[in-house]
């Protein structure tokens, strides 16, 4: 199995912040991984691999599974529950890019992310 890894800045990912439910929930959406371009890690991911990864995530979400993410970019594929900050709620392809919508969770790391976003910090996205 090949791991896909991508690091995008806030601006590169075209991140949009959304508040829903009268400001109760906070979401981020934008590019999670780009295909066919050299990334910050000097890798170029084929669009078909990104498409398969997006399909896998969509299948998991549609199957009722929670697809969790962490603060920062750990080396391995295992999710460290004490570092969980968000849940992927939607994924889609648009051209060569994989997009996603992330719900910021009320965990210690999610609250850290929320505080930074509300203070105007522009966080990037790192996929694995």
N, C-alpha and C positions, 0 to 999 in steps of 0.2 A: 504494500500500500504506500502510495506516495503522498506526503503531506504537502498541502498548499499553505504557504505563508506569505502574508502581505502586510506591509506597513504603509499607511496613508495618513497624511496630515488632515486636519479638520477641513482645510480648504480643498485639498486634492480629492477628498472623499465626498465633497459637496454635501456635508452633513447639515441636516435640518433638525432643529429641536421642536418637539410638539408637546403641548400639555393637553391632557384629556381629562374627562370626569372632573370638571371644575378645578383644574390644577392639581388634582391628586396624583395622577400618573405622569411620568416624564418619559418621552420616547426620543430616540435618535434614529434617523434614517439617512442612508447614503450608500456610496460605493463601499463594499466590503473587500472586494478583490478585483483587480484588473487583469484582463487577458490580452496577450499579444504585445505587451510593452515591458520594458526592463524596469523592474521595481527597485526599491532602495536596497534590497539584498542582492541586486544584480541578477535576479532570476526573471525568466520570461515564462509565464504559464500559458499553455495552449487553451484556447477558448473552450474546446470540447471537455477538457478536464474540469474547468470551472463550472460548466453547465452540468456535469455529472454531480459535482459537489453540491450545487444549488438544488438539484433534484433530490439528492439524498436528504438534505436538510428539510426540504418541503415534505418529503414522505414522512420523516420523523414528526414534524409539526402536525401534519394531517392525521397521523396515527395517535395523537394525543400525548406525545412525549414532550417534555420540556427540554429545549436546547439552550443550555446555560453557557455563559461566557464569564471570563475573569478580567480583573484589572491587570494591566501589563501584558506581557507576551511570554508565557512560560515555555520552556523547551519541549516538554512532552505533550501528549494528547489527553492525558487524564485531567479532569477538572478537579481543582482543589476547592472543596466546598467553602473553606474559610476565605477564599478570594473571589467568590462569585459576586458579580456586580450587575449583570443584566441577563435577560432572556431574549433569544431571537424569536420574534413573533411572525415575521414574514421574510421571504427571500424571493428574488426574481432576477432574471437576466434582462438586460437592456443593452443590446448590441454585444460588445465584447466584455462587458462588465457585469459582475455579480453584485447586486444591491441587497440590502437588508434593512429591516426595521427592528430596533432593539428597545425593549422595555427596561428602564432602569429600575432595579429592585430595591426594596427597603432593607438591604443587608448592610453591614458595616462598610463594605467596599462600594456598594451601590450608593450609600449616603455620601461617601467621599466624592464619588463621581458627580452626584447631583449638586453638592455644594460647590464643586469647582465649576460646573457648567453654569450654575446660577450666578457665580461671581465673574463670569465672562471668559473663563479659561477655554481655549479651543483645543479639545482633545481629538486625537486621531484614532484611527481604527487599525487593529492588527488582527489578521485572520490566521487561523492555523487549521 
